[in-house]
Amino acid sequence: MNVKIFIVDAFTAAPFRGNTCAVCVFTEWPEDALLQNIAAQNQFSETAFIVSRQASNPELRWFAVSQEVDFCGHGTLSAGYVYLTHIAHLKPEVVFATRRYGMLPVKKAGDRFQIEIPVKKPLQPLFNDAVYAALGGARPETMVSSERGDLLVVYPKEEDIRSVAPRFPELMATGYYGYVLTSPGKSADYAYRYFSPRMTNVWEDPVNGASQSVLAPYWAARLAKPRLHGQAVSRRGGDVFCEYTNGPTVILGGKVSPYLCGKLSL
């Protein structure tokens, strides 16, 4: 079976930063067990799989190391990069057909790639003492729930979130979909980190794209600006570029850096 594989770093202009994703290109879908085995072997947070057909939209699926996932932001950006760079390099846009997320466009915009994600607005301020105890470190300014089920934890300054070292079992036991730590940024509009119990091999996502669905509306309102630069301050780090104008979606963009291309021996 001739299967091309590309390993790229999303949300970064240079390798060894950002969120790493493997993208595999098939001509037909194999058994799901094979896709899961490939993702488990890769050991990245997600592996994206493309099936490119002449007469229809290319199809896209994402697998974590233990299961198929409904959506993956950096995996979509990575798949768009691979398709528009190596498969249909003269096209400015591809519309992927996904099984769980519908039709999903990826556009090339200069040296960045862009997708749109549904807004999940911040809901109400609250303060969860169990979350604070599990996070440790500086006391947050506030905590805000969101439509996505994430808890937005807002700090006064970037150093506060950089220094957080959570007790993860205690944090995950508080029951939120994800934990988005954020503050004003030093070299960006905002800084952030993302933790989630859904991450099966690591608890911190190096650069999380889907959380911009709540981060962009929050910071657009707070800073009174529609175009935003967010910086992940995880160990690897990375940069997201968002546009939010009070509509139903956030435009999420970033650069993609290639690392490796080859062929799977299957």
C-alpha positions as a printed Julia matrix, in Angstrom:
266×3 Matrix{Float64}:
   0.0    0.0    0.0
   1.51   3.31  -1.12
   0.7    5.84   1.6
   2.46   9.18   1.82
   3.07  10.66   5.24
   3.96  14.24   6.09
   4.94  15.44   9.56
   4.46  19.16  10.06
   4.44  21.68  12.89
   1.3   23.84  12.89
   1.02  27.4   14.21
   4.72  28.11  13.77
   7.05  29.44  11.07
   9.92  27.17  12.15
  10.24  23.51  13.12
  10.47  22.27  16.72
   7.73  24.68  17.8
   3.95  24.6   17.45
   1.73  21.54  17.46
   3.08  18.55  15.56
   0.73  16.58  13.32
   1.21  13.66  10.97
  -0.86  13.79   7.78
  -1.37  10.57   5.81
  -2.77  10.53   2.27
  -4.75   7.48   1.1
  -6.53   6.8   -2.19
  -9.29   4.82  -0.41
 -10.25   4.4    3.22
  -8.7    1.34   4.88
 -10.16  -0.33   7.96
 -10.49   1.99  10.95
  -8.25  -0.33  12.95
  -5.35   0.5   10.64
  -5.95   4.24  11.0
  -6.01   3.87  14.78
  -2.82   1.81  14.78
  -1.04   4.47  12.69
  -2.15   7.22  15.07
  -1.05   5.16  18.08
   2.32   4.47  16.47
   2.84   8.17  15.66
   2.13   9.22  19.28
   1.19  12.77  18.29
  -1.89  14.33  19.83
  -3.63  13.76  16.48
  -2.93  12.23  13.09
  -4.93  13.54  10.13
  -5.98  11.24   7.3
  -6.91  12.47   3.82
  -8.56  10.49   1.06
  -8.28  12.47  -2.16
 -10.73  11.62  -4.95
 -10.94  13.08  -8.44
 -14.72  13.51  -8.58
 -15.49  14.83  -5.09
 -14.16  16.84  -2.2
 -11.2   15.29  -0.43
 -12.22  13.58   2.8
 -10.63  14.25   6.16
 -10.61  12.42   9.5
  -8.57  12.84  12.69
  -7.42  10.19  15.14
  -5.84  10.68  18.56
  -3.67   7.89  19.93
  -6.68   6.07  21.35
  -9.76   7.16  19.38
 -11.2    9.11  16.45
 -12.01  12.73  17.32
 -14.81  15.0   16.08
 -12.59  17.95  15.16
  -8.95  18.99  15.38
  -7.88  22.57  14.67
  -4.16  22.04  14.13
  -4.9   18.79  12.29
  -7.16  20.65   9.86
  -4.59  23.39   9.3
  -1.91  20.72   8.74
  -4.11  18.77   6.31
  -4.88  21.96   4.4
  -1.19  22.76   4.17
  -0.37  19.28   2.84
  -3.21  19.28   0.32
  -2.58  22.81  -1.02
   1.2   22.37  -1.06
   1.67  18.79  -2.28
  -1.56  17.67  -3.94
  -3.31  20.7   -5.45
  -0.6   23.35  -5.14
  -2.21  25.76  -7.63
  -5.42  26.07  -5.65
  -5.93  28.73  -2.93
  -8.56  26.73  -1.06
  -9.69  23.2   -0.31
 -13.03  22.14   1.16
 -12.7   18.91   3.11
 -15.66  16.6    3.63
 -15.61  15.34   7.23
 -17.8   12.69   8.84
 -18.48  14.49  12.11
 -18.01  18.18  11.31
 -19.53  18.7    7.86
 -17.78  20.59   5.07
 -14.61  22.27   6.27
 -12.77  24.87   4.11
  -9.07  25.66   4.49
  -7.79  28.78   2.71
  -4.3   29.89   1.9
  -3.81  33.55   2.88
  -0.29  34.7    2.1
   2.08  32.59   4.19
  -0.71  31.45   6.52
  -3.54  28.95   6.34
  -7.0   29.75   7.67
 -10.07  27.89   8.88
 -13.32  29.05  10.46
 -14.58  27.63  13.74
 -17.94  28.22  15.46
 -17.94  30.76  18.26
 -18.34  29.41  21.8
 -18.88  32.6   23.74
 -17.8   33.24  27.32
 -20.86  32.9   29.55
 -20.61  33.96  33.16
 -17.86  34.81  35.64
 -17.36  32.34  38.44
 -14.56  31.25  40.71
 -13.96  27.56  41.26
 -11.84  27.07  44.36
 -11.09  23.43  43.47
  -9.68  24.5   40.09
  -7.54  27.2   41.75
  -6.22  24.72  44.3
  -5.31  22.21  41.56
  -3.61  24.86  39.41
  -1.66  26.44  42.27
   0.46  29.5   41.58
  -0.84  33.05  41.36
  -4.49  33.76  42.03
  -6.46  34.35  38.8
  -8.35  37.59  38.24
 -11.47  35.66  37.33
 -12.79  32.44  35.83
 -15.39  32.37  33.07
 -17.42  29.42  31.8
 -18.02  29.01  28.07
 -20.52  27.44  25.69
 -17.9   24.86  24.75
 -17.65  23.6   28.32
 -14.17  25.05  28.78
 -13.27  27.09  31.83
 -11.45  30.31  30.95
  -9.01  31.18  33.76
  -7.82  34.78  33.43
  -4.58  36.0   35.03
  -3.1   39.51  35.37
   0.16  38.81  33.54
   1.88  36.29  31.28
   4.38  35.17  33.92
   1.47  33.89  36.0
   0.38  31.33  33.44
   3.92  30.39  32.44
   4.65  29.37  36.04
   1.52  27.26  36.58
   2.35  23.6   37.29
  -1.02  21.86  37.83
  -1.71  18.77  39.89
  -3.4   17.19  36.9
  -5.45  14.4   38.52
  -7.04  16.95  40.85
  -7.59  19.46  38.03
  -9.23  16.96  35.7
 -11.51  15.76  38.49
 -13.23  19.17  38.53
 -15.05  18.12  35.39
 -14.6   20.77  32.71
 -14.13  20.0   29.01
 -10.87  21.95  29.02
  -9.0   24.6   31.0
  -7.88  27.71  29.1
  -5.38  29.8   31.05
  -4.95  33.28  29.57
  -3.53  36.73  30.25
  -2.44  39.85  28.37
   0.6   38.94  26.3
   4.06  40.46  26.29
   4.65  40.1   22.55
   1.09  39.26  21.48
  -2.41  40.47  22.29
  -2.9   37.56  24.66
  -1.01  34.56  26.0
  -2.59  31.21  26.79
  -2.14  27.58  27.76
  -4.63  24.74  27.31
  -5.15  21.66  29.48
  -7.74  18.94  28.89
  -8.63  15.46  30.2
  -9.44  14.56  26.59
  -5.74  14.57  25.72
  -4.91  10.9   25.96
  -1.11  11.0   25.88
  -0.41  14.5   27.25
  -2.53  16.82  29.38
  -1.28  20.08  27.85
  -1.83  20.83  24.17
   1.25  22.66  22.81
  -0.88  25.02  20.69
  -4.64  24.53  20.84
  -6.69  25.88  17.95
 -10.27  25.02  18.97
 -10.05  27.06  22.19
  -9.81  30.22  20.09
 -13.58  29.81  19.76
 -13.8   31.31  23.26
 -10.48  33.17  23.49
 -11.08  35.33  20.4
 -14.53  36.61  21.52
 -13.22  37.28  25.03
 -10.15  39.26  23.94
 -11.89  41.01  21.03
 -14.39  42.43  23.54
 -11.77  43.22  26.18
  -9.32  44.88  23.78
 -11.95  46.34  21.41
 -10.18  44.99  18.31
 -11.29  42.35  15.79
  -7.87  41.06  14.7
  -5.86  39.31  17.36
  -2.5   37.62  17.8
  -2.49  34.91  20.44
   0.64  33.19  21.69
   0.71  29.75  23.27
   3.26  29.81  26.09
   3.56  26.05  26.47
   7.02  24.46  26.41
   7.01  24.4   22.59
   5.06  27.61  22.03
   3.33  28.83  18.9
   1.24  31.61  17.37
  -2.41  31.86  16.36
  -4.0   34.72  14.41
  -7.72  35.27  14.85
 -10.4   37.54  13.46
 -13.72  37.96  15.2
 -16.36  40.53  14.25
 -19.32  39.43  16.42
 -20.47  36.85  13.86
 -21.08  33.13  14.35
 -17.49  32.1   13.56
 -13.89  32.91  14.36
 -11.36  32.98  11.52
  -8.35  31.06  12.83
  -5.03  31.2   10.99
  -1.44  30.23  11.41
   1.73  29.22   9.65
   2.75  25.61   9.08
   6.35  24.39   9.07
   7.25  21.13   7.27
   9.47  18.65   9.06
   9.39  15.29   7.27
   7.83  13.58   4.28
   8.01   9.9    3.41
   6.07   6.7    2.77
   4.49   4.28   5.2
   5.47   0.63   4.9
   2.11  -1.13   5.22
